[in-house]
Every structure is written in structure tokens, then in C-alpha cells.
Amino acid sequence: MSMAYLAQPQQQQKLEWLDGGVFAVLLDSAATDGQLTVGRFTVAKGEAPPYHLHTREDEVFMLLKGSALIWSDDQEMELSEGGIVFLPKNVPHGYRITSDTADLLMICTPAGIEGMFRHAGRDLTTPRPDGFQISPDLLAEAADTYGQIIVGPPR
């Protein structure tokens, strides 16, 4: 049985992610008894992860601010502020931010994907090493470890 969990913004882990974006871990496996992960991305125009699929979890994205192109399998869709998309496991997908900045809420069930972000990202409470970047090899290693399959480059 899960217990109620509360974390104020200053208590939420923030990680440097792709293209200098920030991923905040709002709820993780430990907080939800493995049931779901909730995260929030703050990113800039052009941010785009590799085209990928999840083998373990379904994903929901809600675009709180900004605009993006979303690809799911063979469909291309525009997502505007307030829009939401469901991305089932084992379906290839990706996105590209088209606005100057964007704020995205991500919910994945079951939990566990936060491990990938922690594996490859950099905790913002630690000093930034010179030249820090998430290399394609590190991203591929993190993806593989946490059940993600990279199927192509960003779109």
C-alpha cells in the first residue's frame, strides 16, 4: 500500500538533460511504490530526444507551455499549449519543441524510467564538469538499462 507523498519544489531532484534542458523528478518509484513516475521538463526550442520506444511503461505528456511536433509510429501531430498525448509502450515516438521554450509534464506507468534520467543526466546540486554533455553512448547505455530502445535519430 502506498503512502501519501509530498515534495515541495525545492525538494524535487532537478537534472540537466538533453540540449541543456532540465528534468525535475516530481514523483519516482520510491514515492509511488513503483506505480508511476511524474516528471517535468523545462526545455528550449529544438530540444528533441532520439526516436525511441518504451518496453516497460506507457507515457503521457501534457504540454503546459509552448508547442511541439509529436511523432507516434507513422503519425505526425502538432501539440499546442494544454494539449496532451498518450504514448503506449512498444510504440516508437519522439517530439521536437517548436516554441522558444516549453514546459512539459510527463507521467509514466509503471515507475522506473526516472532511473534513465538519473543515469545519464546531471544532478543540478553538483558542480557542472567542464564540457558536460550527454553523449550518444551514455544515452544509449541509460536507455538500454531502463528498458528504452532508441530506434532512430531525433526528428
C-alpha positions in Angstrom: 0.0 0.0 0.0 1.3 3.4 -0.9 1.7 6.2 1.5 0.8 9.8 0.7 3.9 11.7 -0.5 4.6 15.5 -0.6 7.6 17.2 -2.1 7.8 21.0 -2.4 9.6 22.3 -5.5 12.9 22.8 -3.6 12.8 19.1 -2.6 12.4 17.8 -6.1 15.5 16.5 -7.8 16.4 18.5 -10.9 18.7 17.0 -13.6 20.4 18.7 -16.6 19.1 16.8 -19.6 19.3 16.9 -23.4 20.3 20.1 -25.0 20.7 21.9 -21.7 17.1 21.3 -20.6 16.0 20.4 -17.1 14.1 17.4 -16.0 12.6 17.6 -12.5 11.7 14.3 -10.8 8.4 15.1 -9.2 7.4 11.5 -8.1 9.5 8.4 -8.5 9.4 4.7 -7.8 10.2 5.2 -4.1 7.4 7.7 -3.6 4.7 5.8 -5.5 5.6 2.2 -4.6 6.6 1.6 -8.2 3.3 2.6 -9.6 4.2 5.7 -11.6 6.8 8.4 -12.4 5.9 12.0 -12.8 8.5 14.4 -14.2 8.6 17.9 -15.6 10.7 19.1 -18.5 11.8 22.8 -19.0 13.3 22.9 -22.4 14.2 25.3 -25.3 13.3 25.4 -29.0 14.7 22.4 -30.9 15.0 20.1 -28.0 14.3 16.6 -29.3 15.1 13.1 -27.9 16.1 10.3 -30.2 13.2 8.5 -31.8 12.5 5.7 -29.3 10.1 3.3 -27.6 9.5 2.2 -24.1 9.3 -1.6 -23.4 8.1 -1.2 -19.8 5.9 1.8 -19.4 3.1 3.8 -21.0 3.7 7.5 -21.2 1.5 10.6 -21.1 2.8 14.1 -22.0 1.0 17.3 -21.3 2.3 20.4 -22.8 1.8 23.0 -20.1 3.5 25.8 -22.1 4.8 26.0 -25.7 4.3 24.0 -28.8 5.8 20.8 -30.2 5.7 18.3 -33.0 5.0 14.8 -31.9 5.7 11.6 -33.8 4.0 8.4 -32.8 4.6 5.4 -35.1 3.8 6.8 -38.5 1.7 9.8 -37.4 2.9 13.4 -37.1 0.9 15.7 -34.8 1.1 19.2 -33.6 0.7 19.7 -29.9 -0.2 23.1 -28.6 -0.3 24.5 -25.1 -2.6 22.5 -22.9 -2.5 19.5 -25.3 -2.0 16.0 -24.1 -0.8 12.8 -25.8 -0.8 9.1 -24.7 2.2 7.1 -25.9 1.7 3.4 -25.3 4.7 1.1 -24.6 6.3 -0.5 -27.6 5.2 2.3 -30.0 8.0 4.3 -31.4 7.7 8.0 -30.7 9.6 11.3 -30.4 9.0 15.0 -30.3 10.6 18.3 -31.2 9.9 21.6 -29.4 8.8 24.3 -31.9 8.3 27.2 -29.5 11.0 29.3 -27.9 10.6 27.4 -24.6 8.3 24.6 -23.4 7.2 23.2 -20.1 6.1 19.5 -20.3 4.6 17.2 -17.7 5.4 13.5 -18.1 3.6 10.7 -16.4 4.8 7.1 -16.9 3.3 3.9 -15.5 4.7 1.8 -14.0 7.5 3.7 -12.5 11.2 3.3 -13.2 12.0 5.5 -16.2 13.4 8.1 -13.8 16.4 5.8 -13.5 17.4 6.6 -17.1 17.3 10.3 -16.4 19.4 9.9 -13.3 21.8 7.6 -15.1 22.6 9.9 -18.0 21.6 13.4 -16.6 23.5 15.6 -14.2 22.1 16.5 -10.8 21.9 20.3 -10.6 23.1 20.3 -7.0 26.5 19.1 -8.1 29.2 21.2 -9.8 28.9 21.1 -13.6 32.0 19.5 -15.1 33.7 21.4 -17.9 32.2 20.3 -21.2 29.4 18.3 -19.7 27.2 16.7 -22.3 25.0 13.6 -22.5 26.9 11.7 -25.2 25.1 9.3 -27.5 26.9 6.4 -25.9 25.8 7.4 -22.4 22.2 8.0 -23.5 22.2 4.6 -25.3 23.6 2.9 -22.1 21.0 4.5 -19.9 18.1 3.8 -22.3 19.1 0.1 -22.6 19.5 -0.3 -18.8 16.0 1.1 -18.2 14.0 -0.6 -21.0 14.1 2.1 -23.7 15.0 1.3 -27.3 16.5 4.0 -29.4 15.2 3.3 -32.9 16.5 6.4 -34.8 17.9 9.9 -34.5 15.8 12.9 -33.4 13.3 14.1 -35.9 
